């Protein structure tokens, strides 16, 4: 259910009944947990950003960027520097907004794996949800690599099987062929019509996603791929607050360490585990110099 300022929310014609926003609201109302908002703006912003995540996913599906493992990634050198690890580092003379839009505008110049695709979709969706000038201030140091992201996106996982349109889920392929490790799973965006978008597979229902992954299993395997029971989400309320900041706003913030792992198609949780290992090592060094 949805609570607005402590009261139960009732849809009263704010969005057309056949709109993506109304589908998201209906899914929230049916959820076994409470989605609580302090204001209508907070709720409206999340609905807008979730809708933009869906539309950015569909636009990527219509583009010409193929799936590629990290070793074979490519990008437009006008906006990005391709690192040895297969990441895209924003050029000093490029604006973040222009660089993100170029991935969609000149999609044939790019190739990336499915975790990187999700991060690109996130940035593109946020760009469509906040002031462009503010976007360029917040995300000045863009680096696209696997699940690495700017701290202000606030990416996090929740354990649930009740997915909302705009969530990211993971189809796990535990018995993948070791000769094609990039098919160990598929990160996918939940769309509003019961389908999913996964870069490299396209837009399919869950059954078709699983069938596609099953074709990449070890020879003789009978262990099927399956949909994990967790969802990856942005910090919608955090971003809603930033969307109201005035132009010229500047802040100093801590950024996440970049961990180059050379594994395509991993979950956000797996990448987070890698980061935690690095942070623990740093803490050990500080404790025992």
SULNOR-V697671 format. One record per residue. N is the residue number from 1. RES is the residue in one small letter. PHI is phi in degrees with one decimal (* if undefined). OMEGA is omega in whole degrees, -180 to 180 (NA if undefined). BURIAL is + if it has 9 or more other C-alpha atoms within 8 Angstrom, else -. Layout:
BEGIN
n & res & phi & omega & burial
N & RES & PHI & OMEGA & BURIAL
N & RES & PHI & OMEGA & BURIAL
END
This chain:
BEGIN
n & res & phi & omega & burial
1 & x & * & -180 & +
2 & x & -116.1 & 172 & +
3 & x & -115.1 & 179 & +
4 & x & -122.6 & -177 & +
5 & x & 54.4 & 177 & -
6 & x & 84.1 & -179 & -
7 & x & -111.6 & 178 & -
8 & x & -66.0 & -177 & -
9 & x & -84.2 & 175 & -
10 & x & -125.5 & 178 & -
11 & x & -67.8 & -176 & -
12 & x & -132.4 & 176 & -
13 & x & 81.4 & 179 & -
14 & x & -67.1 & 179 & -
15 & x & -133.3 & 178 & -
16 & x & -56.3 & -174 & -
17 & x & -63.1 & -179 & -
18 & x & -98.9 & -178 & -
19 & x & -83.0 & 177 & -
20 & x & -61.5 & 180 & -
21 & x & -59.7 & -180 & +
22 & x & -67.0 & 177 & +
23 & x & -63.8 & 179 & +
24 & x & -63.8 & 179 & +
25 & x & -59.7 & 180 & -
26 & x & -60.8 & 179 & -
27 & x & -66.0 & 176 & +
28 & x & -64.4 & -179 & +
29 & x & -64.8 & -179 & -
30 & x & -84.3 & -174 & -
31 & x & -70.2 & 178 & +
32 & x & -77.9 & 177 & -
33 & x & -116.6 & -180 & -
34 & x & -96.4 & 171 & -
35 & x & -98.4 & -172 & -
36 & x & -109.0 & -179 & +
37 & x & -134.4 & 180 & +
38 & x & -80.5 & -176 & -
39 & x & -149.1 & 175 & -
40 & x & -63.3 & 179 & -
41 & x & -62.7 & 179 & -
42 & x & -58.5 & 180 & +
43 & x & -64.7 & -178 & +
44 & x & -61.9 & -180 & -
45 & x & -65.9 & 179 & +
46 & x & -62.4 & 178 & +
47 & x & -61.7 & 179 & +
48 & x & -63.4 & -178 & +
49 & x & -69.5 & 176 & +
50 & x & -61.5 & 177 & +
51 & x & -61.1 & 180 & +
52 & x & -67.6 & 175 & +
53 & x & -61.3 & 179 & +
54 & x & -63.5 & -178 & +
55 & x & -68.3 & 176 & +
56 & x & -66.0 & 177 & +
57 & x & -65.9 & 179 & +
58 & x & -64.4 & 179 & +
59 & x & -65.9 & 178 & +
60 & x & -63.7 & 179 & +
61 & x & -61.9 & -180 & +
62 & x & -82.7 & -179 & -
63 & x & -80.7 & -174 & +
64 & x & -114.5 & 179 & -
65 & x & -82.6 & 179 & +
66 & x & -80.0 & 170 & +
67 & x & -70.2 & 175 & +
68 & x & -148.6 & 174 & +
69 & x & -69.3 & -173 & +
70 & x & -59.8 & -179 & +
71 & x & -67.2 & -177 & -
72 & x & -115.1 & 178 & +
73 & x & -65.9 & 175 & +
74 & x & -147.5 & -178 & +
75 & x & -151.8 & 179 & +
76 & x & -79.5 & -177 & +
77 & x & -67.1 & 176 & -
78 & x & -67.2 & -177 & -
79 & x & -118.5 & -171 & +
80 & x & -131.0 & 169 & +
81 & x & -105.1 & 179 & +
82 & x & -82.3 & -178 & +
83 & x & -86.0 & 180 & -
84 & x & -61.9 & -179 & -
85 & x & -81.1 & -178 & -
86 & x & 95.0 & 178 & +
87 & x & -91.7 & 177 & +
88 & x & -110.5 & 179 & +
89 & x & -103.3 & -179 & +
90 & x & -60.5 & 177 & +
91 & x & -68.6 & -179 & +
92 & x & -63.7 & -177 & -
93 & x & -97.2 & -178 & -
94 & x & -114.0 & 175 & +
95 & x & -84.6 & 179 & -
96 & x & -54.2 & -178 & +
97 & x & -63.6 & 179 & +
98 & x & -64.6 & -178 & +
99 & x & -67.2 & 179 & +
100 & x & -67.1 & 179 & +
101 & x & -62.5 & -178 & +
102 & x & -64.1 & 179 & +
103 & x & -61.7 & 178 & +
104 & x & -87.7 & -178 & +
105 & x & -71.7 & -179 & -
106 & x & -116.7 & -171 & -
107 & x & -60.9 & -178 & +
108 & x & -66.6 & 180 & +
109 & x & -83.7 & -174 & +
110 & x & -119.8 & 171 & +
111 & x & -149.2 & -175 & +
112 & x & -160.9 & -179 & +
113 & x & -94.3 & -166 & +
114 & x & -75.5 & 176 & +
115 & x & -69.7 & 176 & +
116 & x & -60.8 & 179 & +
117 & x & -58.5 & -180 & +
118 & x & -62.7 & 180 & +
119 & x & -63.9 & 176 & +
120 & x & -61.1 & 178 & +
121 & x & -59.5 & 179 & +
122 & x & -58.3 & -179 & +
123 & x & -62.1 & -180 & +
124 & x & -63.3 & 179 & +
125 & x & -68.2 & 178 & +
126 & x & -64.9 & 178 & +
127 & x & -58.9 & 178 & +
128 & x & -78.8 & -174 & +
129 & x & -112.5 & -179 & +
130 & x & -130.0 & 179 & +
131 & x & -60.7 & -177 & +
132 & x & -60.7 & 179 & -
133 & x & -61.5 & 178 & -
134 & x & -65.9 & 177 & +
135 & x & -55.5 & -178 & +
136 & x & -67.8 & 176 & +
137 & x & -75.1 & -176 & +
138 & x & -71.6 & -171 & -
139 & x & -119.1 & -177 & +
140 & x & -64.8 & -173 & -
141 & x & -108.9 & -177 & -
142 & x & -66.6 & 171 & +
143 & x & -142.9 & -177 & +
144 & x & -99.2 & 178 & +
145 & x & -159.7 & 179 & +
146 & x & 49.3 & -178 & +
147 & x & -91.0 & 178 & +
148 & x & -60.9 & -178 & +
149 & x & -152.8 & 173 & +
150 & x & -65.4 & -176 & +
151 & x & -61.7 & -178 & +
152 & x & -73.3 & 173 & -
153 & x & -70.6 & 176 & +
154 & x & 63.2 & -179 & +
155 & x & -64.4 & 179 & +
156 & x & -155.4 & 178 & -
157 & x & -105.9 & 168 & +
158 & x & -131.5 & 178 & -
159 & x & -82.5 & -179 & -
160 & x & -165.7 & 170 & -
161 & x & -115.0 & 178 & -
162 & x & -102.4 & -173 & -
163 & x & -88.1 & 177 & +
164 & x & -107.6 & 173 & +
165 & x & -55.6 & -175 & +
166 & x & 100.9 & 172 & +
167 & x & -71.5 & 170 & +
168 & x & -113.3 & -179 & +
169 & x & -121.4 & -178 & +
170 & x & -133.1 & 172 & +
171 & x & -94.5 & -175 & +
172 & x & -88.5 & 179 & +
173 & x & -121.7 & -168 & +
174 & x & -64.1 & -177 & +
175 & x & -110.2 & -178 & +
176 & x & -65.3 & 177 & +
177 & x & -67.7 & -176 & +
178 & x & -66.0 & 176 & -
179 & x & -80.3 & 176 & -
180 & x & -131.4 & -173 & -
181 & x & -65.0 & 179 & +
182 & x & -70.2 & 176 & +
183 & x & -100.7 & 176 & +
184 & x & -70.6 & 178 & +
185 & x & 174.5 & -179 & +
186 & x & -142.9 & 170 & +
187 & x & -78.0 & -174 & +
188 & x & -142.3 & 177 & +
189 & x & -92.0 & 176 & +
190 & x & -76.8 & 178 & +
191 & x & -94.0 & -171 & +
192 & x & -78.8 & -174 & +
193 & x & -106.3 & 179 & -
194 & x & 88.4 & 176 & -
195 & x & -105.3 & -178 & +
196 & x & -134.4 & 173 & +
197 & x & -109.9 & 174 & +
198 & x & -126.1 & -178 & +
199 & x & -65.3 & -176 & +
200 & x & 110.9 & 176 & -
201 & x & -112.4 & -180 & +
202 & x & 106.9 & -180 & +
203 & x & -99.5 & -177 & +
204 & x & -147.8 & 169 & +
205 & x & -75.7 & -177 & +
206 & x & -57.2 & -178 & +
207 & x & -61.3 & -180 & -
208 & x & -71.4 & 175 & -
209 & x & -60.6 & -179 & +
210 & x & -66.2 & 178 & +
211 & x & -61.6 & -180 & +
212 & x & -63.1 & 179 & +
213 & x & -70.1 & 180 & +
214 & x & -61.4 & 179 & +
215 & x & -71.1 & -178 & -
216 & x & -108.8 & -179 & +
217 & x & -77.4 & 174 & +
218 & x & -59.7 & 178 & +
219 & x & -55.1 & 179 & -
220 & x & 86.2 & -178 & -
221 & x & -73.1 & 175 & -
222 & x & -116.5 & -179 & -
223 & x & -87.1 & -174 & -
224 & x & -76.6 & 167 & +
225 & x & -67.2 & -178 & +
226 & x & -156.5 & 180 & -
227 & x & -88.8 & 179 & +
228 & x & -68.3 & -179 & +
229 & x & -99.7 & 170 & -
230 & x & -149.3 & 179 & +
231 & x & -126.5 & 176 & +
232 & x & -103.4 & -175 & +
233 & x & -137.6 & 170 & +
234 & x & -82.4 & 173 & -
235 & x & -87.1 & -173 & +
236 & x & -63.1 & -178 & +
237 & x & -67.9 & 178 & -
238 & x & -60.9 & -180 & +
239 & x & -69.5 & 177 & +
240 & x & -62.8 & 178 & +
241 & x & -64.9 & 179 & -
242 & x & -65.8 & -178 & -
243 & x & -64.4 & -179 & +
244 & x & -97.8 & -179 & -
245 & x & -71.2 & -180 & -
246 & x & -75.3 & 175 & -
247 & x & -62.7 & -179 & -
248 & x & 90.2 & 179 & -
249 & x & -67.6 & 177 & -
250 & x & -130.2 & 177 & -
251 & x & -149.2 & 174 & -
252 & x & -96.6 & -177 & -
253 & x & -140.9 & 175 & -
254 & x & -80.4 & 178 & -
255 & x & -105.6 & 178 & -
256 & x & -68.0 & 172 & -
257 & x & -64.7 & 176 & -
258 & x & -91.1 & 177 & -
259 & x & -114.5 & 179 & -
260 & x & -88.2 & -173 & -
261 & x & -118.0 & 177 & -
262 & x & 63.5 & 176 & -
263 & x & -115.0 & 177 & +
264 & x & -85.3 & 171 & +
265 & x & 64.2 & 178 & +
266 & x & -94.5 & 177 & +
267 & x & -76.3 & 174 & +
268 & x & -62.6 & -179 & +
269 & x & -62.7 & 178 & -
270 & x & -65.0 & 178 & -
271 & x & -64.2 & 179 & +
272 & x & -63.6 & 177 & -
273 & x & -62.5 & 176 & -
274 & x & -60.6 & 180 & +
275 & x & -62.0 & -179 & +
276 & x & -61.6 & 177 & -
277 & x & -62.6 & 179 & -
278 & x & -65.6 & -179 & -
279 & x & -63.4 & 178 & -
280 & x & -65.2 & 177 & -
281 & x & -64.0 & 178 & -
282 & x & -63.2 & 179 & -
283 & x & -62.6 & 179 & -
284 & x & -64.1 & 179 & -
285 & x & -64.1 & 180 & -
286 & x & -68.2 & -180 & -
287 & x & -76.8 & -176 & -
288 & x & -128.2 & -178 & -
289 & x & -68.2 & NA & -
END
